[in-house]
Amino acid sequence: MDLNILKSWQKKPYFPAGIAIIISILSLVVWHNLKQLRLKESQQELEIISSSIQRELELGTGEIVASLTNLVATETKSEEISSIVQEFPGIQGIAVIAQNQEMNYLLECDCQDIVNPIMQAKLPQSNQSKITPTFTLLVEERYFLIYVPKNSREFLVALVNLEKFIHSLEHHLPHYYIYLSKQGHKIYESKIIATQNEQIAPVKQTIQLPENQWELRVGLVNTPNRTKQNILTQSVLIGGILSGGLLGGTIHLLQKIEQQKEARNQAEEEIERLFIQIEDLCCLADFNGYFRRLNPAWSKTLGYSESKLLTTPYLDFIHPDDHQLTTEKMTKLVTGEETAVMLENRYRHADGTYRHLAWQATASLETGLIYAVARDMTQQKQILLALEENQQLVKKIVNNLPVIIYALDEKGNFTLSDGQGLEHLYLKPAIGESVFTIYRDYPEIVNPISQVLEGNDRIWQVIVNGRVYLNKANPLRDEEGKVIGLSAIAYDLTEQQQLQIQLDAKEEFLSKIINTISDAILVVNEGGEILFFNPQAVYLLGRSEKELEQYHLGLPIVNGKSTDIYLLRPNGDITIAEMQVETIYWQNQDAYLVSLRNITERKQAEEKLQKNEERLQSILGSLEDVVWSADPINFHLVYINQAAAKIFGYSPQQLFDNKQLWLEMIHPEDREFVRNQLELVKNRGKIEFVYRILDSEQICRWMYSRSWAVYNNQKEIIRIDGIETDITAKKQAETDLQHRIFYDNLTSLPNRDFFLSHLEYICQTLGQKNEQYCFAVLILDLDEFKVVNDGLGHTLGDQLLQEIAIRLKMVIEPTDFIARLGGDEFGILLENASNLEEAIATVTKIQDCLEKPFKIGDNSEVFVKTSIGITFSDLDSVSPEMLMRNADTALNRAKAMGKNNHAIFNQEMHAIALNRLERELDLRYALENNNFVLHYQPIISLVSGKVLGFESLVRLQHPTQGLLFPGDFITIAEETGLIVPIGLWIFRAGCEQLQKWHKQFPQYSKLKLNINLSARQFHHPNLITAIDKILTETKIKPEFIKLEITESLFMEQVEHAINLLQKLRERNLRICIDDFGTGYSSLSYLHKFPVNTLKIDRSFVNGLDNSVESVQIIKIIINLAHSLGLDTVAEGIETKSQLEFLKSIGCDQGQGYLIAKPLSVEAVEAYLQEKSTS
């Protein structure tokens, strides 16, 4: 086989796999035939021998390959390898070679005979994850080259002499002759063939190799006791060895199988194991188009389950364009037209792609089965396609350049000529013609070519047809180093010659540039000697011109890239230079152009910049915020700091590897918004926004983003920078604050503000509903909850409210809205209560669920009842305030009806509510227009009868109804909270009036004024501040003001009451407990209260005439007061008997209609005037 055939063989993707595929096919046949072995005892002898040989070829790669592979795997030293492998017959020599950029390098060799084949052969690609031996067949030279990869670059190579190897077989087969031929051409012949036995015909066997068929004939020589069966056995033996790629070592196995037939079961198991483990796709198929048996490699390669492959016609997996070829090949097999076929087709993968498979198959007409093995050639196909594209590209490049490439054989005949201007060199056409004939008149061409064909590289220049060509030629050698031709390239320099005149004109100019350029320029020949240098080189290298002329620089590295080198100057300084090297032709010789640029300062600056960048990275890495930069076109990240790992849960490398991860982790609801914002930054230049992400653990985080565009000098956006701040905690705090604002902390129900807001929303959307739509508002108030709260304590009271809230949520519908309005009051909005019956049904469920006992604290049972006020929406006029007022009015009616009742707001209540609303408006109007007036009821000493002071009593001067008394408006003022501003008005007006009287009536300069404080006033947080302000502004002395506070106020919050009273006493204000002895028992706390006076309630005074109990109570109060150092006041004195009795038991002061009715300011002044003159 010549070199070109060898190279074409090496390009075939299936050549390295061919022998293994043949073996795999034969192994499938053996696997099936072994199943039939017990049924065909008459053929037992021959099939056992043949199957055993095939099993040996399958299980091992041969003694030679196995040994070489093992030596490589165990890292055996080269000198040990040579001594070991020499034990194998037929090995010519061993070498270690390497390949780099398609060039072979001989590293070690123990035989000169294998140098040329190795250096010219194309090495296979090595894969360290799987060491696969490769065979190169050199038939004409009667050699096999066996390559075993050592690593990614190096191969262990054995050269096997075919003739010696077959000759070694004759040592084991002394009674047989062997004849080996290819296409009728004899390759090997035994010396004893002349003595062949004429009675027994030789056994012939065809050995199928890629692109070739060899014929092996084994015959018996004239020796007794030899049969044709023996000949068959030996023939199969030799044929199996050669068809396995000289994988060797089967003679010993054959002898063992013939002696031990019982090993057949073990063979079956081993073949089955090989069938499962082999990486090629092995199968049995029937003549109906279905697979019968598959090895696991099928599922691994195609991605289908075995059941899918077995139950589907195999044509369904084949590419439609390959159906016809596959069908034709299979038809030839099943009809017996061919015994074996080879083909390539494409099989569909489970993912929809196609895999290229190279097949070899054979069929058994007897069993009706096809035995086939395929190898996945997809990668090789891709490589071949890429090679073809590269070849086409090279050809296009050559045809578009002013060059001509040509090649000659050893006789000087053209085998290749291509490129531009072939006609100028008389080379169109030239294939097959002799260079010595074409250029007989051009000794300047034929002489250099003769030198190249003698084995020398040459470069020369020649002029043909007025055109100048520069030729570069190299000899081509075969495996043995013999010159078999040359390859050359001719550069058309004509245009360059025409430009030479211009170049010469510019030479001086260029010379000046070279001499003035800041870079050092040197020309170095292939011996490392400096041929030229510019002045800058003298300075850079620190040597004189004379020193440089004798300086040996050495051979520079030519790699087409700039290289940084360190130069040691004679004075010891180190200069860093950037070196660039190009090969040039200088003064008729090959040389190197070396450019050296002093980059010492730049390197120092880069080092400084690097340190600054490291410091910057350190700063960015320590930031809590995520800092990033992205491409402005596709927003792919170009930088992100380490904070991403903490906040996003993804490392910067993960975000770089997955370009879409940055956008994918944005919350699905925010992705479109973020995309729009990032697009806006291009127009606005800067933008801020808030969005959500899902981190690596799918936890939602809130991010505050600030992004801005970065521009170049042309005002073009080159980058988008941004900072992401995790504001999840802030958002959570806002949510918590929002919850605290709109939700009740105790029950987690919406609070009053939320309830009113939702009610307002429902009222606003009411017009959008149909006319039949109606909703109801319920207000629930727990009956006597204060008693439970005071009895069990506030902690258990709070627990009870929580349990009540839970029950209420359980009985209402999901569409209803429930809230805690405050204290023990709850509000419920029934949004779909279309009629009275539905609302009443809900009320009944509520009352039923609350009637069951509550277990709180230490499992104590508490029973709760509730009163409920109900109102319905009115399509004509509806507002949240009116609905709440109506429901509250209905609640008051329910309470008035008794405990555990409900009432529905009606027209009567509406009238009352309307009156209440009108009265509220009157109060507001009176505050704005100063329509309140004070009347004063005198308080006298029951001992002396002198006027001691007055109690201020407020009246409302209505513009149409006249003077209204407190009973007409105080309750409404308390409920609406207007009592607080009214009370402050009373306090201010009373203080101002008392100050006037002190000045007007000097004899009454110690008159005191009693002013009532309501519950709302007493608990108002600004009470003390307001009182201080009024006292300061009116300039009244505090000791003349006595504040009357009802007994019940003290008992609601005892500690608060004591603290507040203490603050009032600190201002020297007088304190009076009003209505003492009614309803609440304050006796145990009385000594703690900083009070001055006890006022006996009028109910006790009125009962003096007919109630013994009233007499006793009054006596007790007076005695108690006096024992505590307090004075007493009796109110409501209307009869003389009452007055006399109170005097008799020591009551200090009194007031009532008997003494004087409440008087206007004018009446008081007349009263005082009268008293002062009497």
PENOR-V411724 format. One record per backbone hydrogen bond with DSSP energy under -1.0 kcal/mol. CO is the residue of the C=O (numbers start at 1). NH is the residue of the N-H. If there is no record, write none. Layout:
# PENOR-V411724
CO_NH + CO_NH
This chain:
# PENOR-V411724
2_6 + 3_7 + 4_8 + 5_9 + 6_10 + 7_11 + 9_12 + 12_15 + 14_18 + 17_21 + 18_22 + 19_23 + 20_24 + 21_25 + 22_26 + 23_27 + 24_28 + 25_29 + 26_30 + 27_31 + 28_32 + 29_33 + 30_34 + 36_39 + 40_43 + 41_44 + 43_47 + 44_48 + 45_49 + 46_50 + 47_51 + 48_52 + 49_53 + 50_54 + 51_55 + 52_56 + 53_57 + 54_58 + 55_59 + 56_60 + 62_66 + 63_67 + 64_68 + 65_69 + 66_70 + 67_71 + 68_72 + 69_73 + 70_74 + 71_76 + 72_75 + 77_81 + 78_82 + 79_83 + 80_84 + 81_85 + 82_86 + 84_87 + 85_88 + 88_91 + 90_161 + 93_159 + 94_110 + 95_157 + 96_107 + 96_108 + 97_155 + 98_105 + 100_103 + 103_100 + 105_98 + 108_96 + 111_114 + 112_115 + 114_118 + 115_119 + 116_120 + 117_121 + 127_130 + 134_147 + 136_145 + 138_143 + 139_142 + 142_162 + 143_138 + 144_160 + 145_136 + 146_158 + 147_134 + 148_156 + 153_99 + 154_150 + 154_151 + 155_97 + 156_148 + 157_95 + 158_146 + 159_92 + 160_144 + 161_165 + 162_166 + 163_167 + 164_168 + 166_170 + 169_172 + 169_173 + 173_176 + 175_221 + 177_219 + 178_190 + 179_217 + 180_187 + 180_188 + 181_215 + 182_185 + 185_182 + 188_180 + 190_193 + 192_195 + 193_196 + 195_222 + 203_218 + 205_216 + 207_214 + 209_212 + 212_209 + 214_207 + 215_181 + 216_205 + 217_179 + 218_203 + 219_177 + 220_197 + 221_223 + 227_231 + 228_232 + 229_233 + 230_234 + 231_235 + 232_236 + 233_237 + 234_238 + 235_239 + 236_240 + 237_241 + 238_242 + 239_243 + 240_244 + 241_246 + 242_245 + 250_254 + 251_255 + 252_256 + 253_257 + 254_258 + 255_259 + 256_260 + 260_263 + 261_264 + 263_267 + 264_268 + 265_269 + 266_270 + 267_271 + 268_272 + 269_273 + 270_274 + 271_275 + 272_276 + 273_277 + 274_278 + 281_374 + 282_295 + 283_372 + 284_292 + 284_293 + 285_370 + 286_289 + 289_314 + 290_286 + 293_284 + 295_298 + 296_300 + 297_301 + 298_302 + 299_303 + 302_350 + 305_309 + 306_310 + 307_311 + 313_316 + 314_317 + 317_348 + 319_322 + 320_323 + 322_326 + 323_327 + 324_328 + 325_329 + 326_330 + 327_331 + 328_332 + 329_333 + 330_334 + 331_335 + 332_337 + 332_338 + 333_336 + 341_361 + 343_359 + 345_357 + 346_319 + 347_355 + 349_352 + 353_349 + 355_347 + 356_377 + 357_345 + 358_375 + 359_343 + 360_373 + 361_341 + 362_371 + 364_368 + 364_369 + 369_364 + 370_285 + 371_362 + 372_283 + 373_360 + 374_281 + 375_358 + 377_381 + 378_382 + 379_383 + 380_384 + 381_385 + 382_386 + 383_387 + 384_388 + 385_389 + 386_390 + 387_391 + 388_392 + 389_393 + 390_394 + 391_395 + 392_396 + 393_397 + 394_398 + 395_399 + 398_401 + 401_403 + 402_492 + 403_420 + 404_490 + 405_418 + 406_488 + 407_415 + 407_416 + 408_486 + 409_412 + 412_435 + 413_409 + 414_432 + 416_407 + 418_405 + 422_427 + 423_426 + 430_433 + 433_414 + 434_438 + 435_439 + 437_440 + 439_442 + 442_445 + 442_446 + 443_447 + 445_449 + 446_450 + 447_451 + 448_452 + 449_453 + 451_456 + 452_455 + 458_473 + 460_471 + 462_469 + 464_467 + 467_464 + 468_493 + 469_462 + 470_491 + 471_460 + 472_489 + 473_458 + 474_487 + 476_484 + 478_481 + 482_478 + 485_476 + 486_408 + 487_474 + 488_406 + 489_472 + 490_404 + 491_470 + 493_497 + 494_498 + 495_499 + 499_503 + 500_504 + 501_505 + 502_506 + 506_510 + 507_511 + 508_512 + 509_513 + 510_514 + 511_515 + 512_516 + 513_517 + 520_596 + 521_534 + 522_594 + 523_531 + 523_532 + 524_592 + 525_528 + 528_553 + 528_554 + 529_525 + 532_523 + 534_537 + 535_539 + 536_540 + 537_541 + 538_542 + 538_543 + 544_548 + 545_549 + 563_579 + 565_577 + 567_575 + 569_572 + 573_569 + 575_567 + 576_599 + 577_565 + 578_597 + 579_563 + 580_595 + 582_593 + 584_591 + 589_586 + 591_584 + 592_524 + 593_582 + 594_522 + 595_580 + 596_520 + 597_578 + 599_603 + 600_604 + 601_605 + 602_606 + 603_607 + 604_608 + 605_609 + 606_610 + 607_611 + 608_612 + 609_613 + 610_614 + 611_615 + 612_616 + 613_617 + 614_618 + 615_619 + 616_620 + 617_621 + 618_622 + 626_724 + 627_641 + 628_722 + 629_638 + 629_639 + 630_720 + 631_635 + 636_631 + 639_629 + 641_644 + 642_645 + 643_647 + 644_648 + 644_649 + 648_696 + 651_655 + 652_656 + 653_657 + 654_658 + 658_661 + 660_664 + 661_665 + 663_666 + 665_694 + 667_670 + 667_671 + 670_674 + 671_675 + 672_676 + 673_677 + 674_678 + 675_679 + 676_680 + 677_681 + 680_684 + 681_685 + 685_709 + 687_707 + 689_705 + 691_703 + 692_667 + 693_701 + 695_698 + 699_695 + 701_693 + 702_727 + 703_691 + 704_725 + 705_689 + 706_723 + 707_687 + 708_721 + 710_718 + 710_719 + 712_715 + 716_712 + 719_710 + 720_630 + 721_708 + 722_628 + 723_706 + 724_626 + 725_704 + 727_731 + 728_732 + 729_733 + 730_734 + 731_735 + 732_736 + 733_737 + 734_738 + 735_739 + 736_740 + 737_741 + 738_742 + 739_743 + 742_751 + 744_748 + 749_744 + 750_820 + 751_755 + 752_756 + 753_757 + 754_758 + 755_759 + 756_760 + 757_761 + 758_762 + 759_763 + 760_764 + 761_765 + 765_768 + 766_769 + 770_773 + 775_873 + 776_830 + 777_871 + 778_828 + 779_869 + 780_826 + 781_867 + 782_785 + 784_788 + 785_789 + 786_790 + 787_791 + 788_792 + 789_793 + 793_797 + 794_798 + 795_799 + 796_800 + 797_801 + 798_802 + 799_803 + 800_804 + 801_805 + 802_806 + 803_807 + 804_808 + 805_809 + 806_810 + 807_811 + 808_812 + 813_816 + 817_829 + 819_827 + 822_825 + 824_782 + 825_821 + 825_822 + 826_780 + 827_819 + 828_778 + 829_817 + 829_831 + 830_776 + 830_833 + 832_834 + 835_839 + 836_840 + 837_841 + 838_842 + 839_843 + 840_844 + 841_845 + 842_846 + 843_847 + 844_848 + 845_849 + 846_850 + 854_862 + 856_860 + 860_856 + 862_854 + 865_783 + 867_781 + 868_903 + 869_779 + 870_905 + 871_777 + 879_883 + 880_884 + 881_885 + 882_886 + 883_887 + 884_888 + 885_889 + 886_890 + 887_891 + 888_892 + 889_893 + 890_894 + 891_895 + 892_896 + 893_897 + 895_898 + 901_868 + 903_870 + 906_910 + 907_911 + 908_912 + 909_913 + 910_914 + 911_915 + 912_916 + 913_917 + 914_918 + 915_919 + 916_920 + 917_921 + 918_922 + 919_923 + 920_924 + 921_925 + 922_926 + 923_927 + 924_928 + 925_929 + 926_931 + 931_957 + 933_955 + 935_953 + 936_1159 + 937_951 + 939_948 + 939_949 + 940_1150 + 941_945 + 946_941 + 948_1008 + 949_939 + 950_1010 + 951_937 + 953_935 + 955_933 + 956_958 + 956_964 + 958_962 + 962_958 + 964_956 + 965_968 + 966_969 + 966_970 + 969_973 + 970_974 + 971_975 + 972_976 + 973_979 + 977_980 + 978_982 + 979_983 + 980_984 + 981_985 + 982_986 + 983_987 + 984_988 + 985_989 + 986_990 + 987_991 + 988_992 + 989_993 + 990_994 + 991_995 + 992_996 + 993_997 + 994_998 + 995_999 + 996_1000 + 997_1001 + 1001_1004 + 1002_1005 + 1004_1007 + 1008_950 + 1009_1042 + 1010_952 + 1011_1044 + 1014_1018 + 1015_1019 + 1017_1020 + 1020_1023 + 1022_1026 + 1023_1027 + 1024_1028 + 1025_1029 + 1026_1030 + 1027_1031 + 1028_1032 + 1029_1033 + 1030_1034 + 1031_1035 + 1037_1040 + 1038_1041 + 1040_1009 + 1041_1070 + 1042_1011 + 1043_1072 + 1044_1013 + 1045_1074 + 1047_1051 + 1048_1052 + 1053_1057 + 1054_1058 + 1055_1059 + 1056_1060 + 1057_1061 + 1058_1062 + 1059_1063 + 1060_1064 + 1061_1065 + 1062_1066 + 1064_1069 + 1065_1068 + 1070_1043 + 1071_1092 + 1071_1093 + 1072_1045 + 1073_1095 + 1074_1047 + 1075_1078 + 1078_1080 + 1082_1086 + 1085_1088 + 1085_1089 + 1089_1091 + 1092_1127 + 1093_1073 + 1094_1129 + 1095_1076 + 1096_1131 + 1097_1100 + 1097_1101 + 1098_1102 + 1101_1104 + 1103_1107 + 1107_1111 + 1108_1112 + 1109_1113 + 1110_1114 + 1111_1115 + 1112_1116 + 1113_1117 + 1114_1118 + 1115_1119 + 1116_1120 + 1117_1121 + 1118_1122 + 1119_1123 + 1120_1124 + 1121_1126 + 1122_1125 + 1127_1094 + 1128_1149 + 1129_1096 + 1130_1151 + 1133_1154 + 1135_1139 + 1136_1140 + 1137_1141 + 1138_1142 + 1139_1143 + 1140_1144 + 1141_1145 + 1142_1147 + 1143_1146 + 1148_942 + 1149_1130 + 1150_940 + 1151_1133 + 1152_1156 + 1159_936 + 1160_1164 + 1161_1165 + 1162_1166 + 1163_1167 + 1164_1168 + 1165_1169 + 1166_1170 + 1167_1171 + 1168_1172 + 1170_1174
